[in-house]
Amino acid sequence: MPYLNTIPVPLCLFSGSACLMARPAVDIEFMPSTPDQMSAFHEARGFPAEMIDLLSKQCFITVRIHNTGKEIVWLDLEN
């Protein structure tokens, strides 16, 4: 049974752009968000200005994992 955490995936992050890494059965995409994007997201949802200021100083990365193979890929969080 294949496990996601056994697939060697080099970290590939580029400032301001997404990085797509293809593997035989899994596509992994890292998408960094800019401080302006995150501020707009939280402001639109009514977050207080103090919280938006704090969050704008953090790093946000969205990770997309897509199983492109025919087998089930398991992510074992204990490893």
PDB file of N, CA, C and O in Angstrom:
ATOM      1  N   MET A   1       0.849  -1.168   0.000  1.00  0.00           N
ATOM      2  CA  MET A   1       0.000   0.000   0.000  1.00  0.00           C
ATOM      3  C   MET A   1       0.900   1.239   0.000  1.00  0.00           C
ATOM      4  O   MET A   1       1.729   1.376   0.900  1.00  0.00           O
ATOM      5  N   PRO A   2       0.770   2.140  -0.970  1.00  0.00           N
ATOM      6  CA  PRO A   2       1.643   3.319  -1.012  1.00  0.00           C
ATOM      7  C   PRO A   2       1.253   4.339   0.045  1.00  0.00           C
ATOM      8  O   PRO A   2       0.069   4.557   0.302  1.00  0.00           O
ATOM      9  N   TYR A   3       2.237   4.952   0.647  1.00  0.00           N
ATOM     10  CA  TYR A   3       2.014   6.004   1.634  1.00  0.00           C
ATOM     11  C   TYR A   3       2.598   7.296   1.112  1.00  0.00           C
ATOM     12  O   TYR A   3       3.714   7.314   0.593  1.00  0.00           O
ATOM     13  N   LEU A   4       1.840   8.389   1.248  1.00  0.00           N
ATOM     14  CA  LEU A   4       2.297   9.675   0.744  1.00  0.00           C
ATOM     15  C   LEU A   4       3.601  10.117   1.392  1.00  0.00           C
ATOM     16  O   LEU A   4       4.459  10.700   0.731  1.00  0.00           O
ATOM     17  N   ASN A   5       3.752   9.842   2.680  1.00  0.00           N
ATOM     18  CA  ASN A   5       4.951  10.324   3.350  1.00  0.00           C
ATOM     19  C   ASN A   5       6.201   9.505   3.009  1.00  0.00           C
ATOM     20  O   ASN A   5       7.284   9.823   3.501  1.00  0.00           O
ATOM     21  N   THR A   6       6.084   8.473   2.190  1.00  0.00           N
ATOM     22  CA  THR A   6       7.264   7.734   1.761  1.00  0.00           C
ATOM     23  C   THR A   6       7.747   8.183   0.383  1.00  0.00           C
ATOM     24  O   THR A   6       8.786   7.721  -0.089  1.00  0.00           O
ATOM     25  N   ILE A   7       7.000   9.082  -0.268  1.00  0.00           N
ATOM     26  CA  ILE A   7       7.403   9.585  -1.576  1.00  0.00           C
ATOM     27  C   ILE A   7       8.366  10.739  -1.359  1.00  0.00           C
ATOM     28  O   ILE A   7       7.994  11.728  -0.727  1.00  0.00           O
ATOM     29  N   PRO A   8       9.602  10.645  -1.866  1.00  0.00           N
ATOM     30  CA  PRO A   8      10.544  11.746  -1.665  1.00  0.00           C
ATOM     31  C   PRO A   8      10.092  12.979  -2.446  1.00  0.00           C
ATOM     32  O   PRO A   8       9.947  12.931  -3.668  1.00  0.00           O
ATOM     33  N   VAL A   9       9.873  14.077  -1.733  1.00  0.00           N
ATOM     34  CA  VAL A   9       9.416  15.307  -2.366  1.00  0.00           C
ATOM     35  C   VAL A   9      10.345  16.432  -1.942  1.00  0.00           C
ATOM     36  O   VAL A   9      10.297  16.858  -0.787  1.00  0.00           O
ATOM     37  N   PRO A  10      11.186  16.925  -2.839  1.00  0.00           N
ATOM     38  CA  PRO A  10      12.056  18.043  -2.467  1.00  0.00           C
ATOM     39  C   PRO A  10      11.222  19.310  -2.295  1.00  0.00           C
ATOM     40  O   PRO A  10      10.262  19.532  -3.034  1.00  0.00           O
ATOM     41  N   LEU A  11      11.590  20.138  -1.320  1.00  0.00           N
ATOM     42  CA  LEU A  11      10.886  21.391  -1.101  1.00  0.00           C
ATOM     43  C   LEU A  11      11.233  22.347  -2.227  1.00  0.00           C
ATOM     44  O   LEU A  11      12.407  22.583  -2.513  1.00  0.00           O
ATOM     45  N   CYS A  12      10.226  22.889  -2.853  1.00  0.00           N
ATOM     46  CA  CYS A  12      10.438  23.759  -4.009  1.00  0.00           C
ATOM     47  C   CYS A  12       9.509  24.951  -3.887  1.00  0.00           C
ATOM     48  O   CYS A  12       8.367  24.885  -4.342  1.00  0.00           O
ATOM     49  N   LEU A  13       9.964  26.033  -3.287  1.00  0.00           N
ATOM     50  CA  LEU A  13       9.147  27.228  -3.115  1.00  0.00           C
ATOM     51  C   LEU A  13       9.831  28.412  -3.783  1.00  0.00           C
ATOM     52  O   LEU A  13      11.026  28.644  -3.597  1.00  0.00           O
ATOM     53  N   PHE A  14       9.073  29.139  -4.546  1.00  0.00           N
ATOM     54  CA  PHE A  14       9.579  30.338  -5.201  1.00  0.00           C
ATOM     55  C   PHE A  14       8.730  31.509  -4.759  1.00  0.00           C
ATOM     56  O   PHE A  14       7.502  31.426  -4.788  1.00  0.00           O
ATOM     57  N   SER A  15       9.345  32.574  -4.359  1.00  0.00           N
ATOM     58  CA  SER A  15       8.622  33.727  -3.853  1.00  0.00           C
ATOM     59  C   SER A  15       7.654  34.272  -4.898  1.00  0.00           C
ATOM     60  O   SER A  15       8.051  34.624  -6.008  1.00  0.00           O
ATOM     61  N   GLY A  16       6.378  34.333  -4.525  1.00  0.00           N
ATOM     62  CA  GLY A  16       5.378  34.932  -5.391  1.00  0.00           C
ATOM     63  C   GLY A  16       4.839  34.055  -6.497  1.00  0.00           C
ATOM     64  O   GLY A  16       4.026  34.519  -7.296  1.00  0.00           O
ATOM     65  N   SER A  17       5.261  32.796  -6.575  1.00  0.00           N
ATOM     66  CA  SER A  17       4.736  31.933  -7.631  1.00  0.00           C
ATOM     67  C   SER A  17       4.562  30.520  -7.103  1.00  0.00           C
ATOM     68  O   SER A  17       5.161  30.142  -6.096  1.00  0.00           O
ATOM     69  N   ALA A  18       3.752  29.762  -7.779  1.00  0.00           N
ATOM     70  CA  ALA A  18       3.505  28.375  -7.383  1.00  0.00           C
ATOM     71  C   ALA A  18       4.567  27.478  -7.996  1.00  0.00           C
ATOM     72  O   ALA A  18       5.147  27.797  -9.033  1.00  0.00           O
ATOM     73  N   CYS A  19       4.809  26.367  -7.349  1.00  0.00           N
ATOM     74  CA  CYS A  19       5.761  25.391  -7.844  1.00  0.00           C
ATOM     75  C   CYS A  19       5.037  24.062  -7.941  1.00  0.00           C
ATOM     76  O   CYS A  19       4.468  23.596  -6.954  1.00  0.00           O
ATOM     77  N   LEU A  20       5.048  23.454  -9.098  1.00  0.00           N
ATOM     78  CA  LEU A  20       4.368  22.182  -9.302  1.00  0.00           C
ATOM     79  C   LEU A  20       5.413  21.099  -9.493  1.00  0.00           C
ATOM     80  O   LEU A  20       6.314  21.232 -10.322  1.00  0.00           O
ATOM     81  N   MET A  21       5.290  20.025  -8.721  1.00  0.00           N
ATOM     82  CA  MET A  21       6.217  18.911  -8.836  1.00  0.00           C
ATOM     83  C   MET A  21       5.425  17.660  -9.167  1.00  0.00           C
ATOM     84  O   MET A  21       4.553  17.255  -8.399  1.00  0.00           O
ATOM     85  N   ALA A  22       5.716  17.054 -10.285  1.00  0.00           N
ATOM     86  CA  ALA A  22       4.986  15.850 -10.683  1.00  0.00           C
ATOM     87  C   ALA A  22       5.748  14.613 -10.215  1.00  0.00           C
ATOM     88  O   ALA A  22       6.974  14.554 -10.313  1.00  0.00           O
ATOM     89  N   ARG A  23       5.028  13.653  -9.720  1.00  0.00           N
ATOM     90  CA  ARG A  23       5.555  12.351  -9.332  1.00  0.00           C
ATOM     91  C   ARG A  23       4.722  11.311 -10.059  1.00  0.00           C
ATOM     92  O   ARG A  23       3.650  11.640 -10.566  1.00  0.00           O
ATOM     93  N   PRO A  24       5.170  10.090 -10.127  1.00  0.00           N
ATOM     94  CA  PRO A  24       4.432   9.078 -10.887  1.00  0.00           C
ATOM     95  C   PRO A  24       2.948   8.985 -10.559  1.00  0.00           C
ATOM     96  O   PRO A  24       2.139   8.804 -11.469  1.00  0.00           O
ATOM     97  N   ALA A  25       2.568   9.102  -9.304  1.00  0.00           N
ATOM     98  CA  ALA A  25       1.158   8.943  -8.958  1.00  0.00           C
ATOM     99  C   ALA A  25       0.583  10.116  -8.184  1.00  0.00           C
ATOM    100  O   ALA A  25      -0.601  10.105  -7.848  1.00  0.00           O
ATOM    101  N   VAL A  26       1.392  11.130  -7.892  1.00  0.00           N
ATOM    102  CA  VAL A  26       0.932  12.240  -7.060  1.00  0.00           C
ATOM    103  C   VAL A  26       1.495  13.549  -7.608  1.00  0.00           C
ATOM    104  O   VAL A  26       2.686  13.651  -7.902  1.00  0.00           O
ATOM    105  N   ASP A  27       0.619  14.550  -7.742  1.00  0.00           N
ATOM    106  CA  ASP A  27       1.054  15.911  -8.049  1.00  0.00           C
ATOM    107  C   ASP A  27       0.967  16.721  -6.772  1.00  0.00           C
ATOM    108  O   ASP A  27      -0.048  16.676  -6.077  1.00  0.00           O
ATOM    109  N   ILE A  28       2.015  17.460  -6.455  1.00  0.00           N
ATOM    110  CA  ILE A  28       2.030  18.304  -5.270  1.00  0.00           C
ATOM    111  C   ILE A  28       2.324  19.724  -5.720  1.00  0.00           C
ATOM    112  O   ILE A  28       3.279  19.968  -6.458  1.00  0.00           O
ATOM    113  N   GLU A  29       1.496  20.657  -5.272  1.00  0.00           N
ATOM    114  CA  GLU A  29       1.656  22.055  -5.662  1.00  0.00           C
ATOM    115  C   GLU A  29       1.708  22.921  -4.411  1.00  0.00           C
ATOM    116  O   GLU A  29       0.865  22.788  -3.524  1.00  0.00           O
ATOM    117  N   PHE A  30       2.705  23.813  -4.338  1.00  0.00           N
ATOM    118  CA  PHE A  30       2.839  24.759  -3.239  1.00  0.00           C
ATOM    119  C   PHE A  30       2.514  26.141  -3.790  1.00  0.00           C
ATOM    120  O   PHE A  30       3.132  26.587  -4.757  1.00  0.00           O
ATOM    121  N   MET A  31       1.544  26.821  -3.176  1.00  0.00           N
ATOM    122  CA  MET A  31       1.128  28.139  -3.660  1.00  0.00           C
ATOM    123  C   MET A  31       1.226  29.160  -2.531  1.00  0.00           C
ATOM    124  O   MET A  31       0.356  29.199  -1.661  1.00  0.00           O
ATOM    125  N   PRO A  32       2.277  29.992  -2.532  1.00  0.00           N
ATOM    126  CA  PRO A  32       2.390  31.014  -1.488  1.00  0.00           C
ATOM    127  C   PRO A  32       1.375  32.126  -1.717  1.00  0.00           C
ATOM    128  O   PRO A  32       1.049  32.456  -2.857  1.00  0.00           O
ATOM    129  N   SER A  33       0.879  32.698  -0.626  1.00  0.00           N
ATOM    130  CA  SER A  33      -0.039  33.835  -0.691  1.00  0.00           C
ATOM    131  C   SER A  33       0.688  35.085  -0.231  1.00  0.00           C
ATOM    132  O   SER A  33       1.466  35.044   0.722  1.00  0.00           O
ATOM    133  N   THR A  34       0.435  36.194  -0.907  1.00  0.00           N
ATOM    134  CA  THR A  34       1.080  37.451  -0.528  1.00  0.00           C
ATOM    135  C   THR A  34       0.384  38.029   0.706  1.00  0.00           C
ATOM    136  O   THR A  34      -0.763  37.681   0.987  1.00  0.00           O
ATOM    137  N   PRO A  35       1.064  38.905   1.440  1.00  0.00           N
ATOM    138  CA  PRO A  35       0.421  39.567   2.576  1.00  0.00           C
ATOM    139  C   PRO A  35      -0.845  40.327   2.156  1.00  0.00           C
ATOM    140  O   PRO A  35      -1.829  40.343   2.895  1.00  0.00           O
ATOM    141  N   ASP A  36      -0.822  40.955   0.974  1.00  0.00           N
ATOM    142  CA  ASP A  36      -2.013  41.675   0.500  1.00  0.00           C
ATOM    143  C   ASP A  36      -3.188  40.722   0.270  1.00  0.00           C
ATOM    144  O   ASP A  36      -4.328  41.048   0.601  1.00  0.00           O
ATOM    145  N   GLN A  37      -2.913  39.555  -0.291  1.00  0.00           N
ATOM    146  CA  GLN A  37      -3.977  38.570  -0.508  1.00  0.00           C
ATOM    147  C   GLN A  37      -4.587  38.126   0.812  1.00  0.00           C
ATOM    148  O   GLN A  37      -5.809  38.054   0.946  1.00  0.00           O
ATOM    149  N   MET A  38      -3.742  37.829   1.780  1.00  0.00           N
ATOM    150  CA  MET A  38      -4.236  37.345   3.064  1.00  0.00           C
ATOM    151  C   MET A  38      -4.973  38.453   3.821  1.00  0.00           C
ATOM    152  O   MET A  38      -5.984  38.194   4.473  1.00  0.00           O
ATOM    153  N   SER A  39      -4.467  39.682   3.736  1.00  0.00           N
ATOM    154  CA  SER A  39      -5.145  40.800   4.395  1.00  0.00           C
ATOM    155  C   SER A  39      -6.531  41.007   3.795  1.00  0.00           C
ATOM    156  O   SER A  39      -7.501  41.196   4.529  1.00  0.00           O
ATOM    157  N   ALA A  40      -6.632  40.972   2.466  1.00  0.00           N
ATOM    158  CA  ALA A  40      -7.921  41.152   1.797  1.00  0.00           C
ATOM    159  C   ALA A  40      -8.880  40.029   2.180  1.00  0.00           C
ATOM    160  O   ALA A  40     -10.060  40.282   2.424  1.00  0.00           O
ATOM    161  N   PHE A  41      -8.389  38.796   2.237  1.00  0.00           N
ATOM    162  CA  PHE A  41      -9.215  37.645   2.602  1.00  0.00           C
ATOM    163  C   PHE A  41      -9.820  37.838   3.991  1.00  0.00           C
ATOM    164  O   PHE A  41     -11.024  37.662   4.180  1.00  0.00           O
ATOM    165  N   HIS A  42      -8.978  38.200   4.961  1.00  0.00           N
ATOM    166  CA  HIS A  42      -9.445  38.331   6.344  1.00  0.00           C
ATOM    167  C   HIS A  42     -10.278  39.593   6.550  1.00  0.00           C
ATOM    168  O   HIS A  42     -11.228  39.583   7.332  1.00  0.00           O
ATOM    169  N   GLU A  43      -9.934  40.675   5.859  1.00  0.00           N
ATOM    170  CA  GLU A  43     -10.718  41.903   5.974  1.00  0.00           C
ATOM    171  C   GLU A  43     -12.140  41.673   5.442  1.00  0.00           C
ATOM    172  O   GLU A  43     -13.106  42.162   6.028  1.00  0.00           O
ATOM    173  N   ALA A  44     -12.269  40.937   4.342  1.00  0.00           N
ATOM    174  CA  ALA A  44     -13.580  40.663   3.757  1.00  0.00           C
ATOM    175  C   ALA A  44     -14.451  39.823   4.688  1.00  0.00           C
ATOM    176  O   ALA A  44     -15.674  39.808   4.549  1.00  0.00           O
ATOM    177  N   ARG A  45     -13.829  39.129   5.628  1.00  0.00           N
ATOM    178  CA  ARG A  45     -14.570  38.286   6.568  1.00  0.00           C
ATOM    179  C   ARG A  45     -14.753  38.945   7.932  1.00  0.00           C
ATOM    180  O   ARG A  45     -15.193  38.307   8.888  1.00  0.00           O
ATOM    181  N   GLY A  46     -14.410  40.232   8.007  1.00  0.00           N
ATOM    182  CA  GLY A  46     -14.691  40.991   9.219  1.00  0.00           C
ATOM    183  C   GLY A  46     -13.695  40.837  10.352  1.00  0.00           C
ATOM    184  O   GLY A  46     -14.021  41.143  11.499  1.00  0.00           O
ATOM    185  N   PHE A  47     -12.481  40.367  10.060  1.00  0.00           N
ATOM    186  CA  PHE A  47     -11.477  40.257  11.116  1.00  0.00           C
ATOM    187  C   PHE A  47     -11.093  41.658  11.603  1.00  0.00           C
ATOM    188  O   PHE A  47     -11.070  42.595  10.805  1.00  0.00           O
ATOM    189  N   PRO A  48     -10.792  41.817  12.895  1.00  0.00           N
ATOM    190  CA  PRO A  48     -10.361  43.122  13.405  1.00  0.00           C
ATOM    191  C   PRO A  48      -9.008  43.530  12.806  1.00  0.00           C
ATOM    192  O   PRO A  48      -8.189  42.681  12.456  1.00  0.00           O
ATOM    193  N   ALA A  49      -8.796  44.833  12.699  1.00  0.00           N
ATOM    194  CA  ALA A  49      -7.568  45.367  12.088  1.00  0.00           C
ATOM    195  C   ALA A  49      -6.307  44.845  12.781  1.00  0.00           C
ATOM    196  O   ALA A  49      -5.302  44.585  12.118  1.00  0.00           O
ATOM    197  N   GLU A  50      -6.351  44.688  14.113  1.00  0.00           N
ATOM    198  CA  GLU A  50      -5.177  44.198  14.853  1.00  0.00           C
ATOM    199  C   GLU A  50      -4.828  42.775  14.419  1.00  0.00           C
ATOM    200  O   GLU A  50      -3.654  42.436  14.269  1.00  0.00           O
ATOM    201  N   MET A  51      -5.845  41.952  14.218  1.00  0.00           N
ATOM    202  CA  MET A  51      -5.614  40.567  13.784  1.00  0.00           C
ATOM    203  C   MET A  51      -5.089  40.533  12.349  1.00  0.00           C
ATOM    204  O   MET A  51      -4.188  39.756  12.036  1.00  0.00           O
ATOM    205  N   ILE A  52      -5.642  41.360  11.489  1.00  0.00           N
ATOM    206  CA  ILE A  52      -5.189  41.417  10.088  1.00  0.00           C
ATOM    207  C   ILE A  52      -3.725  41.834  10.032  1.00  0.00           C
ATOM    208  O   ILE A  52      -2.942  41.281   9.260  1.00  0.00           O
ATOM    209  N   ASP A  53      -3.358  42.827  10.866  1.00  0.00           N
ATOM    210  CA  ASP A  53      -1.963  43.271  10.912  1.00  0.00           C
ATOM    211  C   ASP A  53      -1.046  42.133  11.346  1.00  0.00           C
ATOM    212  O   ASP A  53       0.020  41.929  10.764  1.00  0.00           O
ATOM    213  N   LEU A  54      -1.464  41.398  12.366  1.00  0.00           N
ATOM    214  CA  LEU A  54      -0.667  40.257  12.843  1.00  0.00           C
ATOM    215  C   LEU A  54      -0.556  39.177  11.760  1.00  0.00           C
ATOM    216  O   LEU A  54       0.530  38.653  11.513  1.00  0.00           O
ATOM    217  N   LEU A  55      -1.667  38.849  11.124  1.00  0.00           N
ATOM    218  CA  LEU A  55      -1.665  37.795  10.099  1.00  0.00           C
ATOM    219  C   LEU A  55      -0.875  38.197   8.859  1.00  0.00           C
ATOM    220  O   LEU A  55      -0.309  37.339   8.182  1.00  0.00           O
ATOM    221  N   SER A  56      -0.829  39.491   8.555  1.00  0.00           N
ATOM    222  CA  SER A  56      -0.089  39.943   7.363  1.00  0.00           C
ATOM    223  C   SER A  56       1.415  39.764   7.521  1.00  0.00           C
ATOM    224  O   SER A  56       2.157  39.869   6.545  1.00  0.00           O
ATOM    225  N   LYS A  57       1.867  39.496   8.735  1.00  0.00           N
ATOM    226  CA  LYS A  57       3.296  39.285   9.000  1.00  0.00           C
ATOM    227  C   LYS A  57       3.668  37.802   9.012  1.00  0.00           C
ATOM    228  O   LYS A  57       4.816  37.442   9.275  1.00  0.00           O
ATOM    229  N   GLN A  58       2.679  36.942   8.723  1.00  0.00           N
ATOM    230  CA  GLN A  58       2.901  35.496   8.725  1.00  0.00           C
ATOM    231  C   GLN A  58       3.082  34.987   7.293  1.00  0.00           C
ATOM    232  O   GLN A  58       2.755  35.678   6.329  1.00  0.00           O
ATOM    233  N   CYS A  59       3.599  33.788   7.176  1.00  0.00           N
ATOM    234  CA  CYS A  59       3.783  33.141   5.873  1.00  0.00           C
ATOM    235  C   CYS A  59       2.648  32.135   5.664  1.00  0.00           C
ATOM    236  O   CYS A  59       2.438  31.253   6.495  1.00  0.00           O
ATOM    237  N   PHE A  60       1.922  32.270   4.556  1.00  0.00           N
ATOM    238  CA  PHE A  60       0.828  31.355   4.235  1.00  0.00           C
ATOM    239  C   PHE A  60       1.138  30.630   2.935  1.00  0.00           C
ATOM    240  O   PHE A  60       1.422  31.255   1.914  1.00  0.00           O
ATOM    241  N   ILE A  61       1.082  29.307   2.986  1.00  0.00           N
ATOM    242  CA  ILE A  61       1.321  28.486   1.802  1.00  0.00           C
ATOM    243  C   ILE A  61       0.177  27.483   1.695  1.00  0.00           C
ATOM    244  O   ILE A  61      -0.098  26.737   2.635  1.00  0.00           O
ATOM    245  N   THR A  62      -0.479  27.475   0.548  1.00  0.00           N
ATOM    246  CA  THR A  62      -1.517  26.492   0.283  1.00  0.00           C
ATOM    247  C   THR A  62      -0.859  25.297  -0.390  1.00  0.00           C
ATOM    248  O   THR A  62      -0.099  25.457  -1.345  1.00  0.00           O
ATOM    249  N   VAL A  63      -1.149  24.108   0.105  1.00  0.00           N
ATOM    250  CA  VAL A  63      -0.591  22.885  -0.463  1.00  0.00           C
ATOM    251  C   VAL A  63      -1.731  22.089  -1.093  1.00  0.00           C
ATOM    252  O   VAL A  63      -2.735  21.802  -0.442  1.00  0.00           O
ATOM    253  N   ARG A  64      -1.564  21.738  -2.366  1.00  0.00           N
ATOM    254  CA  ARG A  64      -2.550  20.939  -3.092  1.00  0.00           C
ATOM    255  C   ARG A  64      -1.908  19.613  -3.432  1.00  0.00           C
ATOM    256  O   ARG A  64      -0.839  19.575  -4.041  1.00  0.00           O
ATOM    257  N   ILE A  65      -2.550  18.528  -3.046  1.00  0.00           N
ATOM    258  CA  ILE A  65      -2.060  17.182  -3.352  1.00  0.00           C
ATOM    259  C   ILE A  65      -3.127  16.478  -4.166  1.00  0.00           C
ATOM    260  O   ILE A  65      -4.269  16.353  -3.725  1.00  0.00           O
ATOM    261  N   HIS A  66      -2.758  16.016  -5.360  1.00  0.00           N
ATOM    262  CA  HIS A  66      -3.709  15.364  -6.258  1.00  0.00           C
ATOM    263  C   HIS A  66      -3.180  13.992  -6.638  1.00  0.00           C
ATOM    264  O   HIS A  66      -2.093  13.864  -7.200  1.00  0.00           O
ATOM    265  N   ASN A  67      -3.956  12.977  -6.325  1.00  0.00           N
ATOM    266  CA  ASN A  67      -3.594  11.612  -6.684  1.00  0.00           C
ATOM    267  C   ASN A  67      -3.921  11.406  -8.161  1.00  0.00           C
ATOM    268  O   ASN A  67      -5.093  11.371  -8.534  1.00  0.00           O
ATOM    269  N   THR A  68      -2.902  11.268  -9.002  1.00  0.00           N
ATOM    270  CA  THR A  68      -3.105  11.075 -10.434  1.00  0.00           C
ATOM    271  C   THR A  68      -3.037   9.602 -10.829  1.00  0.00           C
ATOM    272  O   THR A  68      -3.264   9.251 -11.987  1.00  0.00           O
ATOM    273  N   GLY A  69      -2.725   8.751  -9.869  1.00  0.00           N
ATOM    274  CA  GLY A  69      -2.619   7.317 -10.145  1.00  0.00           C
ATOM    275  C   GLY A  69      -3.936   6.601  -9.912  1.00  0.00           C
ATOM    276  O   GLY A  69      -4.958   7.216  -9.607  1.00  0.00           O
ATOM    277  N   LYS A  70      -3.884   5.304 -10.062  1.00  0.00           N
ATOM    278  CA  LYS A  70      -5.073   4.476  -9.889  1.00  0.00           C
ATOM    279  C   LYS A  70      -5.167   3.870  -8.496  1.00  0.00           C
ATOM    280  O   LYS A  70      -6.227   3.378  -8.109  1.00  0.00           O
ATOM    281  N   GLU A  71      -4.075   3.899  -7.738  1.00  0.00           N
ATOM    282  CA  GLU A  71      -4.079   3.339  -6.390  1.00  0.00           C
ATOM    283  C   GLU A  71      -4.433   4.412  -5.374  1.00  0.00           C
ATOM    284  O   GLU A  71      -4.223   5.602  -5.606  1.00  0.00           O
ATOM    285  N   ILE A  72      -4.970   3.973  -4.248  1.00  0.00           N
ATOM    286  CA  ILE A  72      -5.246   4.879  -3.140  1.00  0.00           C
ATOM    287  C   ILE A  72      -3.915   5.260  -2.504  1.00  0.00           C
ATOM    288  O   ILE A  72      -3.067   4.399  -2.271  1.00  0.00           O
ATOM    289  N   VAL A  73      -3.731   6.535  -2.227  1.00  0.00           N
ATOM    290  CA  VAL A  73      -2.532   7.025  -1.551  1.00  0.00           C
ATOM    291  C   VAL A  73      -2.936   7.399  -0.129  1.00  0.00           C
ATOM    292  O   VAL A  73      -3.852   8.195   0.078  1.00  0.00           O
ATOM    293  N   TRP A  74      -2.245   6.818   0.846  1.00  0.00           N
ATOM    294  CA  TRP A  74      -2.553   7.049   2.252  1.00  0.00           C
ATOM    295  C   TRP A  74      -1.539   8.005   2.859  1.00  0.00           C
ATOM    296  O   TRP A  74      -0.344   7.903   2.581  1.00  0.00           O
ATOM    297  N   LEU A  75      -1.998   8.915   3.671  1.00  0.00           N
ATOM    298  CA  LEU A  75      -1.125   9.811   4.410  1.00  0.00           C
ATOM    299  C   LEU A  75      -1.178   9.381   5.873  1.00  0.00           C
ATOM    300  O   LEU A  75      -2.192   9.563   6.547  1.00  0.00           O
ATOM    301  N   ASP A  76      -0.088   8.815   6.352  1.00  0.00           N
ATOM    302  CA  ASP A  76      -0.013   8.352   7.738  1.00  0.00           C
ATOM    303  C   ASP A  76       0.558   9.491   8.569  1.00  0.00           C
ATOM    304  O   ASP A  76       1.757   9.761   8.503  1.00  0.00           O
ATOM    305  N   LEU A  77      -0.279  10.158   9.347  1.00  0.00           N
ATOM    306  CA  LEU A  77       0.142  11.324  10.124  1.00  0.00           C
ATOM    307  C   LEU A  77       1.032  10.972  11.303  1.00  0.00           C
ATOM    308  O   LEU A  77       1.638  11.861  11.901  1.00  0.00           O
ATOM    309  N   GLU A  78       1.124   9.706  11.647  1.00  0.00           N
ATOM    310  CA  GLU A  78       1.958   9.309  12.780  1.00  0.00           C
ATOM    311  C   GLU A  78       3.441   9.209  12.402  1.00  0.00           C
ATOM    312  O   GLU A  78       4.294   9.132  13.286  1.00  0.00           O
ATOM    313  N   ASN A  79       3.752   9.209  11.132  1.00  0.00           N
ATOM    314  CA  ASN A  79       5.154   9.082  10.697  1.00  0.00           C
ATOM    315  C   ASN A  79       5.695  10.418  10.267  1.00  0.00           C
ATOM    316  O   ASN A  79       6.855  10.515   9.868  1.00  0.00           O
TER     317      ASN A  79
END
